[in-house]
Amino acid sequence: MDINIVRHCLHELNNYITGILGYSQLLAKKEMPEDIKTMVEKINLAANKAADAAKKILAEIHNNNERG
């Protein structure tokens, strides 16, 4: 698989993840029932994990390219 395609896909995913994180953080500041607040926190946590995974994949690609 072409590494540039993977990088492009990860970049696009990060764009969506950034939106999810932003909106979930805005929602978390609003008054809401506790069960809804818990769901928003879970969305935020999942989006953070996805962002971390994408960063790790990009770092691995970068490291592999440096090694040759």
JOZI-V972095 format. One record per residue. N is the residue number from 1. RES is the residue in three letters. SS is DSSP state (@ for helix, = for strand, . for the rest). PHI is phi in whole degrees, 0 to 359 (* if undefined). Layout:
n->N res->RES ss->SS phi->PHI
n->N res->RES ss->SS phi->PHI
//
This chain:
n->1 res->MET ss->. phi->*
n->2 res->ASP ss->. phi->291
n->3 res->ILE ss->@ phi->300
n->4 res->ASN ss->@ phi->296
n->5 res->ILE ss->@ phi->293
n->6 res->VAL ss->@ phi->297
n->7 res->ARG ss->@ phi->301
n->8 res->HIS ss->@ phi->298
n->9 res->CYS ss->@ phi->298
n->10 res->LEU ss->@ phi->296
n->11 res->HIS ss->@ phi->297
n->12 res->GLU ss->@ phi->296
n->13 res->LEU ss->@ phi->299
n->14 res->ASN ss->@ phi->299
n->15 res->ASN ss->@ phi->299
n->16 res->TYR ss->@ phi->292
n->17 res->ILE ss->@ phi->299
n->18 res->THR ss->@ phi->301
n->19 res->GLY ss->@ phi->297
n->20 res->ILE ss->@ phi->298
n->21 res->LEU ss->@ phi->298
n->22 res->GLY ss->@ phi->300
n->23 res->TYR ss->@ phi->291
n->24 res->SER ss->@ phi->292
n->25 res->GLN ss->@ phi->291
n->26 res->LEU ss->@ phi->296
n->27 res->LEU ss->@ phi->299
n->28 res->ALA ss->@ phi->298
n->29 res->LYS ss->. phi->277
n->30 res->LYS ss->. phi->273
n->31 res->GLU ss->. phi->286
n->32 res->MET ss->. phi->198
n->33 res->PRO ss->. phi->300
n->34 res->GLU ss->@ phi->301
n->35 res->ASP ss->@ phi->294
n->36 res->ILE ss->@ phi->289
n->37 res->LYS ss->@ phi->301
n->38 res->THR ss->@ phi->298
n->39 res->MET ss->@ phi->296
n->40 res->VAL ss->@ phi->297
n->41 res->GLU ss->@ phi->297
n->42 res->LYS ss->@ phi->293
n->43 res->ILE ss->@ phi->299
n->44 res->ASN ss->@ phi->297
n->45 res->LEU ss->@ phi->298
n->46 res->ALA ss->@ phi->296
n->47 res->ALA ss->@ phi->294
n->48 res->ASN ss->@ phi->297
n->49 res->LYS ss->@ phi->296
n->50 res->ALA ss->@ phi->296
n->51 res->ALA ss->@ phi->297
n->52 res->ASP ss->@ phi->297
n->53 res->ALA ss->@ phi->297
n->54 res->ALA ss->@ phi->298
n->55 res->LYS ss->@ phi->297
n->56 res->LYS ss->@ phi->296
n->57 res->ILE ss->@ phi->295
n->58 res->LEU ss->@ phi->298
n->59 res->ALA ss->@ phi->296
n->60 res->GLU ss->@ phi->296
n->61 res->ILE ss->@ phi->300
n->62 res->HIS ss->@ phi->299
n->63 res->ASN ss->@ phi->297
n->64 res->ASN ss->@ phi->295
n->65 res->ASN ss->@ phi->293
n->66 res->GLU ss->@ phi->291
n->67 res->ARG ss->@ phi->285
n->68 res->GLY ss->. phi->105
//
